Amino acid sequence: MESPIQELKTVDDYWRYGVTQLQQAEVFFGHGTDNAATETLVLLAHVLHLDLTQLEEFRRTALTMAERQAFVELLQRRVEQRIPAPYLIGEAWFAGLPFKVDERVLVPRSPIAELIEQEFQPWLTEAPQHILDLCTGSGCIAIACAYAFPEAEVDALDISTDALAVAEENIAFHQLDHRVFPMQSDLYNAVKGQRYDLIVTNPPYVDAEDMADLPAEFHHEPELGLAAGADGLDLVRTILREAPEHLTEQGILICEVGNSMVHLAELFPEVPFTWLSFERGGDGVFLLTRHELLEHQSKF
């Protein structure tokens, strides 16, 4: 990539240049943005230490030479190394909240954010007191749930100690150490005997075929957080089978399985999965009540 820093001067100049470079390189969008224009703004805002609203106000102002060099270097890494933008800037947003991210955790992007913002209505009959976030990764779901339900305690479980280290940083940043509790655990192992009003999980669910076809950006993410066997359901089967023992009488399970929803529906045709829809896009998230899980437990 040739450096444009002698020719381009303003925010608008570098915005246009970035959009052109990203589109020309055919990078993959899907880690917080879905187009070149927004992704370029995210990178510019980071370099200039401005939020997106402020960036709009300064569109016709010039960048310093140091800022120009920093932006071009960041853009170059995005194009040539295919590193997702949130890893480049060390931050991602989820449910309107900022989270530290790096290559120890997946980039937060689950449509479950929309459910949290809506406080899981109309499916929760009352505010949950105990919530479990299984496969917590960066801790974004657990922390967002703690904001949504100020009286609740949230257990945040993950098998990866690397991921939990990031989750602990995010919990401390949001000052939720007293209500969100990270634990190293292989699924439910660390919480035997514990029951929750709500279990939310975004486990690994990418099947072998999709893993082989993933764009280069996804190879910067931990494979442990993505791959889940031939049909993408290696962990989901256990989550379903053991969920009733960890739910209160009126408890519900919310689980994301992405494209593996096809495999799941074929595997368990009698199970009454409630597939949730999202105004902001996304699918592959189902809901089951404790009663439904118990009724079909032998199938899992």
Order of alpha helices (4+ residues) and beta strands (2+ residues): alpha-alpha-alpha-alpha-alpha-beta-beta-alpha-beta-alpha-beta-alpha-beta-beta-alpha-alpha-beta-alpha-beta-beta-alpha
